Amino acid sequence: MLQSISAARARALQGSLRLRAAGASSKGGAAKSKKSRASDAHAAPVVSKELREKAVLGANILKDGSDPQILPDSEYPEWLNGMLEKRPPLSELQRRKPETMSLPELMRLLKLDNRRRIKQNNGLKAKT
C-alpha cells in the first residue's frame, strides 16, 4: 500500500519538477511564441518506469546525496499506515454518543468544536 502512495508522490514530484524545468527554459532577449513554449513543456526528460518504482525522485535535499529508495511495506513503522485512514468530520462526531467514543475521538470532537466556535465568534466580531 505504501509503495503505491510513494510512487504517487514520486510522480507528483516529477511532474512539478518538469513544470519548473519547462518554465525556466525561455531565456534570451527574443520573445518566443506560445506555440514554441508549449512544445518546450513537452520536451522534459522522461524517467524510466524501473527508476520511478525504485526511488522517490526529487526528494533528495542534499548536495551529494541520492534519492531515497522505496522500501517494502514491512520496513515502515505501523503508525504510518494509520495516517492514511480517514478521520470522521465534526458533524459525524456530534451525532455519536460521548459514552461510546474512544479517547482520540473525544479529543478530536473537542478540538473541532472549539475551532468551529472560534471561527463563528471571529465572524461575528468582524461584522460589527
NORVENFEN-V351044 format. One record per helix or strand of 3 or more residues. SS is the DSSP state (alpha for helix, beta for strand). FROM is the first residue (numbers start at 0). TO is the last residue. If there is no record, write none. Layout:
ss;from;to
SS;FROM;TO
SS;FROM;TO
This chain:
ss;from;to
alpha;1;22
alpha;33;40
alpha;48;53
alpha;72;74
alpha;77;81
alpha;89;94
alpha;97;99
alpha;102;126
